[in-house]
């Protein structure tokens, strides 16, 4: 399989950490870096695809959350089980993937877009927008705090795709945008963050973000 | 199973049409109507749940797109197969569920919120907001038109959860908001819409929307 994606981008990273949890090596999933700052996405070979895109034989798949679901299913019996172990587990993973996608991501991605990607283009961030969406993120995390006081991970007592899908954005928020407070001031959210960010798969992938953010123009929030 | 949901709401309807495609009857899935205009959601028995919520034994599941995935898996061998017939099919269904959720729904739901739900509360719609998001919806549908010129349904040559997930919002747009132009002026999108809206499951469910919109205060865009 080949993954076409911008190195260090949130969506490409989401796919790469899934591959790492599944124990896929570079012969099984090859990352083909797409360099947006060099206009790669306008080259003929990329015109028909969005990035990140997974190519597996004649299947070309877009949308990072669709790609991670595909990898979790295709490698169901290998590496970390990312959907738990029953239909019930899977349902709760899907519920929290939806919460990540509809309630959490819209706010954190606006904050990151202003504080990381807008600034990396040499433009001023819209501070009012940052304040509004940081506050909304804060309220969403109240729900997470209450939930994570009752269970270890989002979907139950097992690490899953739902937890994993939060890794790149929270990492960017803490380490690149340097706005960790909404995470750090909540004991259960912080414990959960420490648990999921200390997994070997994430520790292997995260440094690539730090490398790329030193050349900020290649970072992107594209889906 | 019990489904707690506002009758005629977009998200409740999404779940009910899935149940209908799976051939579930009222002994298998009982719809418990929640009446927001009567303050039902503040009553003690509803305080711990969002609506719509599916209750199946000790599992309580929120988020309509998580609930429809759960029903599609739980009743995999019954009624319409809603994920196709292979991992590849399933991946493409997930891709188009993501497109519906991230590219299509944000715009159509703002248009519907202004033209249907805001107006039903006796407030004036924000016409600038309607124009902006109707135009964005129009551009998203350019992608659908090109895609549907090459295949019958969104994920391939089979009806799936991805098509189904569009039914309530497009129905509201055409029949309640009376803004059908973005659908009707595109021949392949129109053919697709006619195909999916003429399915017996949808024809059985759709009249409930028309009944409810005559008592507009009970309609809602809640997830």
Interface residues (C-beta under 8 A of the other chain):
Chain A: X59 X61 X62 X63 X65 X66 X67 X69 X70 X73 X74 X87 X88 X90 X91 X92 X94 X95 X97 X98 X99 X101 X102 X223
Chain B: X59 X61 X62 X63 X65 X66 X67 X69 X70 X73 X74 X87 X88 X90 X91 X92 X94 X95 X97 X98 X99 X101 X102 X223
